[in-house]
């Protein structure tokens, strides 16, 4: 997961989207999606980031089992919170089945990544 976060951080820097609170949210989204792939789908096959009017994060794995939110995660206890975090931090999220597995994706509007920049940025 560290490699995925490093890759994402560098992409955000290259696109001029680092240094904001929303950029930190992106890193958390990537961590959650990669963790879910590791825990529930045998690991990540590919991480794809696409920039445009929105930043799209896609985590590909080798299973076709669609993600589902835990019905009642317990406050203060680990586990079951990942998709709630993804839902809360992203503007949209979902999953797409393809040959050989699925992609779980999340999007954040680019305007959120460019607003609230620190002074001098």
C-alpha positions in Angstrom: 0.0 0.0 0.0 2.9 2.3 0.6 3.9 2.1 -3.1 0.3 3.0 -4.1 0.3 6.0 -1.8 3.7 7.1 -3.1 2.6 6.7 -6.7 -0.6 8.7 -6.0 1.3 11.4 -4.1 3.7 11.9 -7.0 0.8 12.0 -9.5 -0.9 14.7 -7.4 2.3 16.6 -7.3 2.8 16.3 -11.1 -0.7 17.5 -11.7 -0.4 20.4 -9.3 -2.9 18.9 -6.9 -0.8 18.3 -3.8 -0.7 20.3 -0.6 -4.4 20.5 0.0 -6.7 18.9 2.5 -8.5 17.1 -0.4 -5.1 15.7 -1.6 -4.8 14.1 1.9 -8.3 12.7 1.3 -7.2 11.2 -2.0 -4.3 9.4 -0.2 -6.7 8.0 2.3 -9.1 6.9 -0.5 -6.2 5.1 -2.2 -5.3 3.4 1.0 -8.8 2.2 1.7 -9.3 0.9 -1.8 -6.0 -0.9 -1.8 -6.7 -2.3 1.7 -10.1 -3.6 0.6 -8.5 -5.3 -2.5 -5.9 -6.9 -0.2 -8.4 -8.1 2.4 -11.3 -9.1 0.3 -10.1 -9.7 -3.3 -6.7 -11.3 -3.2 -4.8 -8.0 -3.7 -4.6 -5.2 -6.2 -3.7 -6.1 -9.8 -3.4 -2.5 -11.0 -3.9 1.0 -9.7 -5.0 3.6 -12.3 -5.3 7.3 -11.7 -6.9 9.5 -14.4 -7.0 13.3 -14.3 -9.6 15.5 -16.0 -12.6 17.3 -14.7 -12.3 14.8 -11.9 -9.6 12.6 -10.4 -10.6 9.0 -10.9 -9.0 6.3 -8.8 -9.4 2.7 -10.0 -8.2 -0.4 -8.2 -8.3 -3.5 -10.2 -8.4 -7.0 -8.7 -8.9 -10.5 -10.0 -12.4 -11.3 -8.4 -15.8 -10.5 -9.7 -17.4 -10.3 -6.2 -18.7 -6.8 -5.9 -17.9 -4.8 -2.8 -20.6 -4.2 -0.2 -20.7 -2.0 2.8 -20.7 -3.8 6.2 -24.3 -3.6 7.4 -23.4 -2.3 10.9 -19.8 -1.5 11.6 -19.1 -0.9 15.3 -17.9 2.5 16.4 -14.5 2.3 17.9 -13.8 -1.2 16.6 -11.6 -1.9 13.6 -13.1 -3.4 10.4 -16.2 -2.6 8.3 -15.6 1.1 7.9 -13.7 1.2 4.6 -16.5 1.7 2.1 -18.1 4.2 4.4 -14.9 6.2 4.3 -14.7 5.9 0.5 -18.4 7.0 0.2 -17.8 10.0 2.6 -14.6 11.3 1.0 -15.4 10.8 -2.7 -17.9 12.6 -4.9 -18.8 9.2 -6.5 -17.7 5.6 -6.2 -18.7 2.3 -7.6 -17.4 -0.9 -9.2 -17.3 -2.4 -12.7 -16.9 -6.0 -13.5 -14.6 -6.8 -16.5 -13.0 -9.9 -18.0 -10.8 -11.3 -15.3 -12.1 -9.4 -12.3 -13.4 -6.0 -11.3 -12.4 -2.4 -10.7 -13.5 -0.5 -7.7 -13.3 3.2 -8.4 -13.8 6.6 -6.7 -13.9 10.1 -8.1 -13.1 13.5 -6.7 -14.0 16.7 -8.6 -10.9 18.5 -9.8 -12.3 21.8 -8.4 -12.0 20.3 -4.9 -8.3 19.6 -5.5 -7.5 23.2 -6.6 -9.5 25.1 -4.0 -8.2 25.8 -0.6 -4.6 25.9 -1.6 -2.1 27.1 1.0 -0.9 30.7 0.6 2.0 31.0 -1.8 1.0 27.8 -3.7 
